[in-house]
């Protein structure tokens, strides 16, 4: 499976679910490995991870990609101090 590198992020609204992430991956084109760029939504990033792809942060230094850390998806409550914290819920 290809490895996806997130190199930039831009907010897309009031919540992180609307964010977009600039990603790169290497793909064979015309017999050569080339970098393919795409903007992806939070849902798309979560889907890539769920399907078993490696998604990491990265940065181009010259024409080479410097790999950062692995990316994970997290569910959390929007505000602090609310009723029914996820971490306190029983697994009944």
C-alpha positions in Angstrom: 0.0 0.0 0.0 1.2 3.5 -0.7 2.3 5.8 2.1 0.6 9.2 2.2 2.4 12.3 3.5 0.4 15.3 4.9 2.4 18.4 4.1 -0.2 21.2 4.7 -3.6 21.8 6.3 -6.2 24.4 5.8 -9.3 25.1 7.8 -12.5 24.6 6.0 -15.1 25.8 8.6 -15.9 26.0 12.2 -15.0 22.3 13.0 -11.9 20.2 12.2 -14.2 17.9 10.2 -14.2 20.5 7.4 -10.4 20.7 7.3 -8.5 19.8 4.2 -5.0 18.3 4.0 -2.5 18.5 1.2 -1.1 15.0 0.7 1.5 13.4 -1.5 2.2 9.8 -2.4 4.5 8.2 -4.8 3.1 6.5 -7.9 4.5 5.0 -11.1 3.8 7.3 -14.1 5.4 6.7 -17.5 7.7 4.1 -15.9 9.0 6.6 -13.2 8.2 7.2 -9.6 6.6 10.6 -9.3 4.9 12.5 -6.5 1.2 12.8 -6.8 -0.5 15.6 -4.8 -4.2 15.8 -3.7 -6.2 17.7 -1.2 -8.1 15.3 1.1 -10.8 15.8 3.7 -10.7 14.5 7.3 -13.1 11.7 6.3 -10.8 10.7 3.4 -7.7 10.6 5.7 -9.6 8.5 8.2 -10.6 6.1 5.4 -7.0 5.8 4.2 -5.9 4.8 7.7 -8.9 2.4 8.2 -7.9 0.6 4.9 -4.4 0.1 6.3 -2.5 2.8 4.5 0.4 4.6 6.3 -0.4 8.3 6.7 2.4 10.4 8.2 3.4 14.1 8.3 6.1 15.2 6.0 8.0 18.1 4.4 9.8 18.4 1.1 13.4 19.3 1.5 14.6 20.0 -2.0 13.2 17.2 -4.0 13.1 14.6 -1.2 10.4 14.0 1.3 11.4 14.2 5.0 9.1 11.9 6.9 7.5 13.0 10.2 5.2 11.2 12.5 2.3 8.8 12.0 -1.2 10.4 11.9 -4.2 9.0 13.8 -7.8 9.9 13.9 -9.5 10.7 17.2 -13.1 11.2 18.4 -13.6 13.8 21.1 -16.3 15.9 22.7 -16.4 19.3 21.2 -16.4 21.3 24.5 -14.7 20.7 27.9 -16.8 20.4 31.0 -19.8 18.7 29.3 -22.0 15.9 30.6 -21.3 12.3 29.7 -17.6 12.2 29.0 -16.6 9.5 26.5 -13.9 8.3 28.9 -16.4 7.8 31.7 -19.0 5.8 29.7 -19.5 2.1 30.7 -19.2 -0.6 28.0 -22.6 -2.1 28.8 
